[in-house]
Amino acid sequence: MSQTIFVLNGPNLNLLGTREPEKYGHSTLADVEKLCRATAARFGLDVDFRQSNIEGELVTWIQEALAKKAVGLVINPAGYTTTSIAILDALLMLKAPVIEVHITNIHQREEFRHHSYVSKAAKAVMAGFGIDGYALAITGIAGMIGAKEK
Ligand code: CA2
């Protein structure tokens, strides 16, 4: 049976690579998806990769990850990081490891970006590695679930 990691991306990340490259780099979200698929494939894992600008849609997808028995979930909640108790509540229902990813180091930025509700449900947080943070998160999940490199 296939083992799937959900990779969810929050608001505005559909525009990655088109604005503020000095902060976020030049890679697009399609590049991030490719990187996630390639990293997961090394461990024989599948990726379900999605982006939404709508909080409730992200909540529904987290519930879907639970229903479909995803082996892990990577989330860059973007602007919902600091506001969304609904996303936190959904993530708290998952038994599978949740990894929070931020492309930038949120702790080096404005004070309002420092507090994350999502961190309460995260096994680990990657911040400041650029898009490599997604690959590191997937490698981390592979280790946590005992998936061996093929
Ligand atoms: O560093 C991250 O990954 C963030 O989650 C990105 C969010 C920001 O609100 C968080 O504080 C940190 C912003 C995502 C904006 O998406 C972009 C759109 C166009 C170009 C670059 C980023």
Backbone and ligand atoms as CSV (ligand in chain L), in Angstrom:
chain,resi,resn,atom,element,x,y,z
A,1,MET,N,N,0.846,-1.209,0.000
A,1,MET,CA,C,0.000,0.000,0.000
A,1,MET,C,C,0.878,1.255,0.000
A,2,SER,N,N,0.480,2.271,-0.774
A,2,SER,CA,C,1.336,3.465,-0.869
A,2,SER,C,C,1.244,4.307,0.404
A,3,GLN,N,N,2.339,4.952,0.722
A,3,GLN,CA,C,2.424,5.813,1.905
A,3,GLN,C,C,2.553,7.254,1.419
A,4,THR,N,N,1.634,8.090,1.879
A,4,THR,CA,C,1.574,9.460,1.342
A,4,THR,C,C,1.835,10.511,2.412
A,5,ILE,N,N,2.659,11.487,2.028
A,5,ILE,CA,C,2.868,12.683,2.849
A,5,ILE,C,C,2.081,13.825,2.210
A,6,PHE,N,N,1.216,14.468,2.976
A,6,PHE,CA,C,0.530,15.669,2.491
A,6,PHE,C,C,1.463,16.866,2.680
A,7,VAL,N,N,1.580,17.701,1.646
A,7,VAL,CA,C,2.349,18.949,1.752
A,7,VAL,C,C,1.389,20.096,1.434
A,8,LEU,N,N,1.057,20.873,2.462
A,8,LEU,CA,C,0.050,21.930,2.318
A,8,LEU,C,C,0.701,23.308,2.420
A,9,ASN,N,N,0.249,24.190,1.568
A,9,ASN,CA,C,0.792,25.549,1.501
A,9,ASN,C,C,-0.318,26.564,1.633
A,10,GLY,N,N,-0.071,27.574,2.470
A,10,GLY,CA,C,-1.089,28.576,2.755
A,10,GLY,C,C,-1.080,29.754,1.800
A,11,PRO,N,N,-1.770,30.815,2.215
A,11,PRO,CA,C,-2.075,31.939,1.340
A,11,PRO,C,C,-0.855,32.633,0.735
A,12,ASN,N,N,-1.010,32.975,-0.505
A,12,ASN,CA,C,-0.061,33.749,-1.307
A,12,ASN,C,C,1.140,32.940,-1.813
A,13,LEU,N,N,1.293,31.725,-1.322
A,13,LEU,CA,C,2.461,30.946,-1.764
A,13,LEU,C,C,2.338,30.513,-3.225
A,14,ASN,N,N,1.145,30.630,-3.801
A,14,ASN,CA,C,0.994,30.387,-5.246
A,14,ASN,C,C,1.835,31.386,-6.045
A,15,LEU,N,N,2.181,32.514,-5.424
A,15,LEU,CA,C,2.953,33.552,-6.127
A,15,LEU,C,C,4.454,33.463,-5.859
A,16,LEU,N,N,4.853,32.407,-5.151
A,16,LEU,CA,C,6.278,32.237,-4.829
A,16,LEU,C,C,7.133,32.340,-6.099
A,17,GLY,N,N,8.247,33.057,-5.984
A,17,GLY,CA,C,9.155,33.196,-7.124
A,17,GLY,C,C,8.855,34.413,-7.981
A,18,THR,N,N,7.734,35.055,-7.730
A,18,THR,CA,C,7.358,36.212,-8.562
A,18,THR,C,C,7.499,37.534,-7.817
A,19,ARG,N,N,7.677,37.495,-6.502
A,19,ARG,CA,C,7.785,38.708,-5.671
A,19,ARG,C,C,8.878,38.496,-4.623
A,20,GLU,N,N,9.466,39.569,-4.163
A,20,GLU,CA,C,10.436,39.557,-3.051
A,20,GLU,C,C,11.454,38.410,-3.129
A,21,PRO,N,N,12.140,38.264,-4.273
A,21,PRO,CA,C,13.098,37.148,-4.398
A,21,PRO,C,C,14.252,37.250,-3.404
A,22,GLU,N,N,14.549,38.479,-2.945
A,22,GLU,CA,C,15.659,38.645,-1.975
A,22,GLU,C,C,15.316,37.960,-0.654
A,23,LYS,N,N,14.023,37.820,-0.359
A,23,LYS,CA,C,13.597,37.150,0.875
A,23,LYS,C,C,13.279,35.679,0.625
A,24,TYR,N,N,12.555,35.426,-0.470
A,24,TYR,CA,C,11.971,34.098,-0.674
A,24,TYR,C,C,12.656,33.287,-1.776
A,25,GLY,N,N,13.600,33.908,-2.498
A,25,GLY,CA,C,14.287,33.195,-3.568
A,25,GLY,C,C,13.508,33.242,-4.883
A,26,HIS,N,N,14.060,32.574,-5.880
A,26,HIS,CA,C,13.483,32.634,-7.232
A,26,HIS,C,C,12.641,31.404,-7.572
A,27,SER,N,N,12.703,30.379,-6.723
A,27,SER,CA,C,11.956,29.147,-7.037
A,27,SER,C,C,10.453,29.391,-6.952
A,28,THR,N,N,9.733,28.696,-7.806
A,28,THR,CA,C,8.272,28.793,-7.802
A,28,THR,C,C,7.696,27.642,-6.966
A,29,LEU,N,N,6.383,27.704,-6.749
A,29,LEU,CA,C,5.753,26.617,-5.982
A,29,LEU,C,C,5.811,25.300,-6.770
A,30,ALA,N,N,5.813,25.406,-8.100
A,30,ALA,CA,C,5.969,24.189,-8.930
A,30,ALA,C,C,7.337,23.562,-8.685
A,31,ASP,N,N,8.363,24.401,-8.497
A,31,ASP,CA,C,9.711,23.886,-8.172
A,31,ASP,C,C,9.682,23.192,-6.797
A,32,VAL,N,N,8.965,23.790,-5.854
A,32,VAL,CA,C,8.872,23.199,-4.506
A,32,VAL,C,C,8.205,21.826,-4.605
A,33,GLU,N,N,7.151,21.754,-5.421
A,33,GLU,CA,C,6.445,20.471,-5.587
A,33,GLU,C,C,7.391,19.413,-6.146
A,34,LYS,N,N,8.164,19.787,-7.167
A,34,LYS,CA,C,9.126,18.837,-7.776
A,34,LYS,C,C,10.118,18.349,-6.739
A,35,LEU,N,N,10.631,19.297,-5.937
A,35,LEU,CA,C,11.615,18.967,-4.899
A,35,LEU,C,C,11.002,17.989,-3.881
A,36,CYS,N,N,9.757,18.260,-3.491
A,36,CYS,CA,C,9.092,17.381,-2.511
A,36,CYS,C,C,8.911,15.978,-3.081
A,37,ARG,N,N,8.456,15.907,-4.334
A,37,ARG,CA,C,8.228,14.583,-4.956
A,37,ARG,C,C,9.536,13.806,-5.080
A,38,ALA,N,N,10.601,14.501,-5.494
A,38,ALA,CA,C,11.898,13.835,-5.685
A,38,ALA,C,C,12.431,13.343,-4.332
A,39,THR,N,N,12.274,14.166,-3.300
A,39,THR,CA,C,12.784,13.780,-1.969
A,39,THR,C,C,12.001,12.587,-1.438
A,40,ALA,N,N,10.683,12.638,-1.533
A,40,ALA,CA,C,9.842,11.544,-1.027
A,40,ALA,C,C,10.122,10.251,-1.790
A,41,ALA,N,N,10.323,10.379,-3.105
A,41,ALA,CA,C,10.553,9.183,-3.946
A,41,ALA,C,C,11.798,8.426,-3.506
A,42,ARG,N,N,12.802,9.131,-2.996
A,42,ARG,CA,C,14.026,8.456,-2.514
A,42,ARG,C,C,13.702,7.443,-1.422
A,43,PHE,N,N,12.606,7.675,-0.710
A,43,PHE,CA,C,12.206,6.790,0.391
A,43,PHE,C,C,10.988,5.945,0.015
A,44,GLY,N,N,10.619,5.971,-1.260
A,44,GLY,CA,C,9.457,5.197,-1.714
A,44,GLY,C,C,8.138,5.786,-1.228
A,45,LEU,N,N,8.128,7.107,-0.944
A,45,LEU,CA,C,6.915,7.751,-0.422
A,45,LEU,C,C,6.255,8.615,-1.507
A,46,ASP,N,N,4.934,8.755,-1.423
A,46,ASP,CA,C,4.193,9.620,-2.348
A,46,ASP,C,C,3.917,10.965,-1.677
A,47,VAL,N,N,3.650,11.965,-2.522
A,47,VAL,CA,C,3.341,13.306,-2.012
A,47,VAL,C,C,2.003,13.767,-2.585
A,48,ASP,N,N,1.171,14.318,-1.725
A,48,ASP,CA,C,-0.050,15.002,-2.165
A,48,ASP,C,C,0.194,16.479,-1.875
A,49,PHE,N,N,0.436,17.269,-2.919
A,49,PHE,CA,C,0.922,18.644,-2.776
A,49,PHE,C,C,-0.195,19.630,-3.126
A,50,ARG,N,N,-0.491,20.558,-2.230
A,50,ARG,CA,C,-1.609,21.496,-2.465
A,50,ARG,C,C,-1.311,22.891,-1.912
A,51,GLN,N,N,-2.021,23.868,-2.466
A,51,GLN,CA,C,-1.934,25.252,-1.965
A,51,GLN,C,C,-3.324,25.844,-1.934
A,52,SER,N,N,-3.614,26.628,-0.890
A,52,SER,CA,C,-4.888,27.335,-0.857
A,52,SER,C,C,-4.744,28.689,-0.189
A,53,ASN,N,N,-5.566,29.630,-0.668
A,53,ASN,CA,C,-5.629,30.952,-0.037
A,53,ASN,C,C,-6.769,31.006,0.978
A,54,ILE,N,N,-7.424,29.875,1.198
A,54,ILE,CA,C,-8.642,29.834,2.018
A,54,ILE,C,C,-8.407,28.974,3.256
A,55,GLU,N,N,-8.591,29.565,4.422
A,55,GLU,CA,C,-8.309,28.869,5.688
A,55,GLU,C,C,-9.102,27.559,5.809
A,56,GLY,N,N,-10.413,27.633,5.528
A,56,GLY,CA,C,-11.273,26.452,5.688
A,56,GLY,C,C,-10.886,25.316,4.757
A,57,GLU,N,N,-10.379,25.666,3.591
A,57,GLU,CA,C,-9.945,24.630,2.645
A,57,GLU,C,C,-8.736,23.876,3.223
A,58,LEU,N,N,-7.841,24.613,3.840
A,58,LEU,CA,C,-6.677,23.978,4.475
A,58,LEU,C,C,-7.141,23.057,5.606
A,59,VAL,N,N,-8.128,23.497,6.381
A,59,VAL,CA,C,-8.678,22.673,7.466
A,59,VAL,C,C,-9.270,21.386,6.885
A,60,THR,N,N,-10.040,21.515,5.818
A,60,THR,CA,C,-10.649,20.338,5.170
A,60,THR,C,C,-9.577,19.378,4.666
A,61,TRP,N,N,-8.500,19.903,4.125
A,61,TRP,CA,C,-7.416,19.042,3.608
A,61,TRP,C,C,-6.695,18.331,4.751
A,62,ILE,N,N,-6.554,19.003,5.887
A,62,ILE,CA,C,-5.914,18.335,7.041
A,62,ILE,C,C,-6.818,17.182,7.498
A,63,GLN,N,N,-8.116,17.422,7.508
A,63,GLN,CA,C,-9.058,16.336,7.857
A,63,GLN,C,C,-8.963,15.205,6.844
A,64,GLU,N,N,-8.757,15.542,5.574
A,64,GLU,CA,C,-8.608,14.522,4.530
A,64,GLU,C,C,-7.336,13.701,4.760
A,65,ALA,N,N,-6.274,14.373,5.171
A,65,ALA,CA,C,-5.017,13.663,5.471
A,65,ALA,C,C,-5.258,12.652,6.592
A,66,LEU,N,N,-6.048,13.042,7.575
A,66,LEU,CA,C,-6.390,12.149,8.688
A,66,LEU,C,C,-7.196,10.951,8.163
A,67,ALA,N,N,-8.245,11.246,7.380
A,67,ALA,CA,C,-9.124,10.188,6.858
A,67,ALA,C,C,-8.360,9.222,5.954
A,68,LYS,N,N,-7.426,9.744,5.180
A,68,LYS,CA,C,-6.680,8.902,4.231
A,68,LYS,C,C,-5.436,8.282,4.851
A,69,LYS,N,N,-5.265,8.482,6.158
A,69,LYS,CA,C,-4.130,7.889,6.887
A,69,LYS,C,C,-2.781,8.286,6.276
A,70,ALA,N,N,-2.633,9.586,6.016
A,70,ALA,CA,C,-1.329,10.093,5.568
A,70,ALA,C,C,-0.276,9.729,6.602
A,71,VAL,N,N,0.940,9.420,6.123
A,71,VAL,CA,C,2.013,9.031,7.063
A,71,VAL,C,C,2.713,10.250,7.647
A,72,GLY,N,N,2.421,11.424,7.110
A,72,GLY,CA,C,3.006,12.650,7.643
A,72,GLY,C,C,2.396,13.838,6.936
A,73,LEU,N,N,2.575,15.010,7.526
A,73,LEU,CA,C,2.040,16.225,6.913
A,73,LEU,C,C,3.039,17.363,7.097
A,74,VAL,N,N,3.365,17.993,5.974
A,74,VAL,CA,C,4.241,19.169,5.989
A,74,VAL,C,C,3.350,20.356,5.687
A,75,ILE,N,N,3.475,21.418,6.494
A,75,ILE,CA,C,2.629,22.585,6.233
A,75,ILE,C,C,3.422,23.875,6.357
A,76,ASN,N,N,3.294,24.704,5.317
A,76,ASN,CA,C,3.723,26.098,5.424
A,76,ASN,C,C,2.428,26.906,5.510
A,77,PRO,N,N,2.039,27.277,6.719
A,77,PRO,CA,C,0.736,27.932,6.886
A,77,PRO,C,C,0.756,29.400,6.467
A,78,ALA,N,N,1.949,29.907,6.110
A,78,ALA,CA,C,2.103,31.303,5.657
A,78,ALA,C,C,1.395,32.258,6.637
A,79,GLY,N,N,0.548,33.129,6.128
A,79,GLY,CA,C,-0.086,34.145,6.979
A,79,GLY,C,C,-1.003,33.582,8.052
A,80,TYR,N,N,-1.441,32.321,7.904
A,80,TYR,CA,C,-2.320,31.723,8.933
A,80,TYR,C,C,-1.543,31.192,10.139
A,81,THR,N,N,-0.211,31.175,10.014
A,81,THR,CA,C,0.638,30.694,11.111
A,81,THR,C,C,0.283,31.366,12.434
A,82,THR,N,N,0.133,32.675,12.368
A,82,THR,CA,C,0.013,33.486,13.589
A,82,THR,C,C,-1.432,33.738,14.008
A,83,THR,N,N,-2.384,33.201,13.235
A,83,THR,CA,C,-3.795,33.534,13.528
A,83,THR,C,C,-4.722,32.336,13.680
A,84,SER,N,N,-4.338,31.172,13.121
A,84,SER,CA,C,-5.375,30.159,12.915
A,84,SER,C,C,-5.461,29.060,13.977
A,85,ILE,N,N,-6.407,29.246,14.888
A,85,ILE,CA,C,-6.701,28.196,15.865
A,85,ILE,C,C,-7.417,27.038,15.152
A,86,ALA,N,N,-8.155,27.335,14.081
A,86,ALA,CA,C,-8.858,26.276,13.329
A,86,ALA,C,C,-7.849,25.307,12.696
A,87,ILE,N,N,-6.778,25.832,12.138
A,87,ILE,CA,C,-5.742,24.960,11.557
A,87,ILE,C,C,-5.037,24.196,12.671
A,88,LEU,N,N,-4.735,24.860,13.774
A,88,LEU,CA,C,-4.131,24.158,14.917
A,88,LEU,C,C,-5.025,23.001,15.376
A,89,ASP,N,N,-6.314,23.269,15.570
A,89,ASP,CA,C,-7.227,22.226,16.057
A,89,ASP,C,C,-7.265,21.031,15.119
A,90,ALA,N,N,-7.264,21.302,13.812
A,90,ALA,CA,C,-7.274,20.201,12.829
A,90,ALA,C,C,-5.974,19.408,12.922
A,91,LEU,N,N,-4.857,20.095,13.027
A,91,LEU,CA,C,-3.555,19.401,13.084
A,91,LEU,C,C,-3.429,18.561,14.349
A,92,LEU,N,N,-4.025,19.036,15.432
A,92,LEU,CA,C,-3.931,18.295,16.696
A,92,LEU,C,C,-4.636,16.936,16.625
A,93,MET,N,N,-5.503,16.766,15.637
A,93,MET,CA,C,-6.206,15.479,15.485
A,93,MET,C,C,-5.331,14.410,14.830
A,94,LEU,N,N,-4.265,14.854,14.152
A,94,LEU,CA,C,-3.412,13.899,13.438
A,94,LEU,C,C,-2.489,13.172,14.403
A,95,LYS,N,N,-2.334,11.861,14.147
A,95,LYS,CA,C,-1.340,11.076,14.906
A,95,LYS,C,C,0.002,11.112,14.163
A,96,ALA,N,N,-0.082,11.189,12.836
A,96,ALA,CA,C,1.122,11.209,11.991
A,96,ALA,C,C,1.907,12.508,12.263
A,97,PRO,N,N,3.246,12.447,12.073
A,97,PRO,CA,C,4.045,13.651,12.345
A,97,PRO,C,C,3.705,14.841,11.440
A,98,VAL,N,N,3.619,15.997,12.087
A,98,VAL,CA,C,3.374,17.264,11.385
A,98,VAL,C,C,4.666,18.082,11.462
A,99,ILE,N,N,5.131,18.569,10.318
A,99,ILE,CA,C,6.313,19.433,10.305
A,99,ILE,C,C,5.904,20.794,9.746
A,100,GLU,N,N,6.208,21.833,10.498
A,100,GLU,CA,C,5.914,23.208,10.070
A,100,GLU,C,C,7.129,23.746,9.321
A,101,VAL,N,N,6.895,24.313,8.145
A,101,VAL,CA,C,7.991,24.852,7.337
A,101,VAL,C,C,7.754,26.329,7.054
A,102,HIS,N,N,8.819,27.103,7.201
A,102,HIS,CA,C,8.826,28.490,6.718
A,102,HIS,C,C,10.074,28.682,5.880
A,103,ILE,N,N,9.908,29.274,4.732
A,103,ILE,CA,C,11.034,29.503,3.828
A,103,ILE,C,C,12.038,30.459,4.486
A,104,THR,N,N,11.514,31.472,5.128
A,104,THR,CA,C,12.363,32.458,5.809
A,104,THR,C,C,12.474,32.110,7.287
A,105,ASN,N,N,13.465,32.729,7.944
A,105,ASN,CA,C,13.580,32.566,9.397
A,105,ASN,C,C,12.645,33.581,10.051
A,106,ILE,N,N,11.462,33.103,10.424
A,106,ILE,CA,C,10.434,34.015,10.952
A,106,ILE,C,C,10.897,34.722,12.232
A,107,HIS,N,N,11.853,34.142,12.935
A,107,HIS,CA,C,12.318,34.738,14.202
A,107,HIS,C,C,13.264,35.909,13.986
A,108,GLN,N,N,13.752,36.022,12.743
A,108,GLN,CA,C,14.633,37.140,12.405
A,108,GLN,C,C,13.821,38.297,11.837
A,109,ARG,N,N,12.539,38.077,11.664
A,109,ARG,CA,C,11.693,39.072,10.997
A,109,ARG,C,C,10.846,39.838,12.020
A,110,GLU,N,N,9.803,40.494,11.561
A,110,GLU,CA,C,8.983,41.313,12.452
A,110,GLU,C,C,8.441,40.470,13.607
A,111,GLU,N,N,8.289,41.120,14.755
A,111,GLU,CA,C,7.784,40.485,15.979
A,111,GLU,C,C,6.474,39.703,15.721
A,112,PHE,N,N,5.583,40.266,14.915
A,112,PHE,CA,C,4.268,39.626,14.729
A,112,PHE,C,C,4.356,38.278,14.024
A,113,ARG,N,N,5.514,37.985,13.413
A,113,ARG,CA,C,5.661,36.681,12.737
A,113,ARG,C,C,6.217,35.608,13.672
A,114,HIS,N,N,6.599,35.998,14.878
A,114,HIS,CA,C,7.327,35.066,15.748
A,114,HIS,C,C,6.438,34.004,16.387
A,115,HIS,N,N,5.218,34.391,16.752
A,115,HIS,CA,C,4.370,33.405,17.433
A,115,HIS,C,C,3.589,32.551,16.432
A,116,SER,N,N,3.707,31.237,16.597
A,116,SER,CA,C,2.989,30.322,15.706
A,116,SER,C,C,2.043,29.435,16.503
A,117,TYR,N,N,0.752,29.473,16.148
A,117,TYR,CA,C,-0.190,28.502,16.733
A,117,TYR,C,C,0.145,27.090,16.255
A,118,VAL,N,N,0.557,26.997,14.998
A,118,VAL,CA,C,0.802,25.696,14.365
A,118,VAL,C,C,1.911,24.918,15.085
A,119,SER,N,N,2.885,25.637,15.627
A,119,SER,CA,C,4.007,24.974,16.318
A,119,SER,C,C,3.541,24.069,17.449
A,120,LYS,N,N,2.399,24.404,18.048
A,120,LYS,CA,C,1.846,23.591,19.136
A,120,LYS,C,C,1.538,22.164,18.685
A,121,ALA,N,N,1.281,21.999,17.370
A,121,ALA,CA,C,0.937,20.666,16.850
A,121,ALA,C,C,2.086,20.047,16.064
A,122,ALA,N,N,3.204,20.772,15.973
A,122,ALA,CA,C,4.300,20.311,15.104
A,122,ALA,C,C,5.319,19.489,15.878
A,123,LYS,N,N,5.762,18.406,15.256
A,123,LYS,CA,C,6.869,17.621,15.818
A,123,LYS,C,C,8.164,18.404,15.651
A,124,ALA,N,N,8.290,19.154,14.558
A,124,ALA,CA,C,9.492,19.942,14.297
A,124,ALA,C,C,9.129,21.138,13.432
A,125,VAL,N,N,10.003,22.137,13.475
A,125,VAL,CA,C,9.794,23.369,12.699
A,125,VAL,C,C,11.066,23.665,11.911
A,126,MET,N,N,10.916,23.910,10.601
A,126,MET,CA,C,12.051,24.307,9.766
A,126,MET,C,C,11.811,25.761,9.368
A,127,ALA,N,N,12.765,26.625,9.635
A,127,ALA,CA,C,12.606,28.028,9.239
A,127,ALA,C,C,13.941,28.595,8.828
A,128,GLY,N,N,14.003,29.153,7.627
A,128,GLY,CA,C,15.205,29.848,7.198
A,128,GLY,C,C,16.090,29.065,6.246
A,129,PHE,N,N,15.678,27.858,5.867
A,129,PHE,CA,C,16.464,27.060,4.917
A,129,PHE,C,C,16.044,27.307,3.471
A,130,GLY,N,N,15.211,28.316,3.224
A,130,GLY,CA,C,14.670,28.486,1.881
A,130,GLY,C,C,13.781,27.291,1.555
A,131,ILE,N,N,13.648,26.976,0.278
A,131,ILE,CA,C,12.749,25.864,-0.072
A,131,ILE,C,C,13.340,24.511,0.326
A,132,ASP,N,N,14.636,24.455,0.623
A,132,ASP,CA,C,15.226,23.195,1.101
A,132,ASP,C,C,14.560,22.721,2.392
A,133,GLY,N,N,13.947,23.638,3.118
A,133,GLY,CA,C,13.232,23.264,4.347
A,133,GLY,C,C,12.166,22.200,4.087
A,134,TYR,N,N,11.542,22.257,2.905
A,134,TYR,CA,C,10.523,21.245,2.566
A,134,TYR,C,C,11.179,19.862,2.430
A,135,ALA,N,N,12.339,19.831,1.744
A,135,ALA,CA,C,13.048,18.549,1.551
A,135,ALA,C,C,13.513,18.011,2.904
A,136,LEU,N,N,14.004,18.904,3.752
A,136,LEU,CA,C,14.461,18.482,5.085
A,136,LEU,C,C,13.286,17.939,5.904
A,137,ALA,N,N,12.132,18.568,5.754
A,137,ALA,CA,C,10.941,18.122,6.493
A,137,ALA,C,C,10.536,16.713,6.047
A,138,ILE,N,N,10.572,16.470,4.743
A,138,ILE,CA,C,10.196,15.150,4.223
A,138,ILE,C,C,11.211,14.096,4.650
A,139,THR,N,N,12.486,14.449,4.595
A,139,THR,CA,C,13.533,13.519,5.061
A,139,THR,C,C,13.332,13.215,6.545
A,140,GLY,N,N,12.960,14.232,7.296
A,140,GLY,CA,C,12.707,14.049,8.730
A,140,GLY,C,C,11.544,13.106,8.982
A,141,ILE,N,N,10.461,13.264,8.227
A,141,ILE,CA,C,9.301,12.371,8.378
A,141,ILE,C,C,9.711,10.943,8.023
A,142,ALA,N,N,10.483,10.804,6.929
A,142,ALA,CA,C,10.930,9.461,6.516
A,142,ALA,C,C,11.655,8.791,7.686
A,143,GLY,N,N,12.535,9.531,8.344
A,143,GLY,CA,C,13.248,8.994,9.502
A,143,GLY,C,C,12.297,8.630,10.632
A,144,MET,N,N,11.332,9.494,10.893
A,144,MET,CA,C,10.391,9.260,12.009
A,144,MET,C,C,9.539,8.014,11.799
A,145,ILE,N,N,9.193,7.735,10.542
A,145,ILE,CA,C,8.320,6.590,10.270
A,145,ILE,C,C,9.123,5.350,9.868
A,146,GLY,N,N,10.451,5.491,9.859
A,146,GLY,CA,C,11.309,4.321,9.578
A,146,GLY,C,C,11.334,3.945,8.108
A,147,ALA,N,N,11.043,4.896,7.204
A,147,ALA,CA,C,11.138,4.603,5.761
A,147,ALA,C,C,12.609,4.620,5.372
A,148,LYS,N,N,13.017,3.582,4.691
A,148,LYS,CA,C,14.438,3.453,4.342
A,148,LYS,C,C,14.675,4.010,2.934
A,149,GLU,N,N,15.859,4.560,2.737
A,149,GLU,CA,C,16.215,5.073,1.409
A,149,GLU,C,C,16.351,3.879,0.454
A,150,LYS,N,N,15.744,4.005,-0.759
A,150,LYS,CA,C,15.746,2.879,-1.713
A,150,LYS,C,C,17.015,2.921,-2.570
L,1,CA2,O1,O,8.747,32.210,5.357
L,1,CA2,C1,C,7.676,31.671,5.089
L,1,CA2,O2,O,7.574,30.626,4.449
L,1,CA2,C2,C,6.367,32.341,5.535
L,1,CA2,O3,O,5.479,31.317,5.974
L,1,CA2,C3,C,5.815,33.040,4.304
L,1,CA2,C4,C,4.555,33.857,4.593
L,1,CA2,C5,C,4.748,34.787,5.795
L,1,CA2,O4,O,3.507,35.393,6.127
L,1,CA2,C6,C,5.278,34.026,7.000
L,1,CA2,O5,O,5.499,34.952,8.057
L,1,CA2,C7,C,6.577,33.327,6.670
L,1,CA2,C8,C,4.192,34.702,3.386
L,1,CA2,C9,C,3.958,33.912,2.136
L,1,CA2,C10,C,3.906,34.871,0.988
L,1,CA2,O6,O,4.093,34.177,-0.194
L,1,CA2,C11,C,4.892,34.743,-1.147
L,1,CA2,C12,C,4.303,35.230,-2.271
L,1,CA2,C13,C,5.089,35.768,-3.254
L,1,CA2,C14,C,6.442,35.805,-3.122
L,1,CA2,C15,C,7.005,35.323,-1.988
L,1,CA2,C16,C,6.230,34.772,-0.995
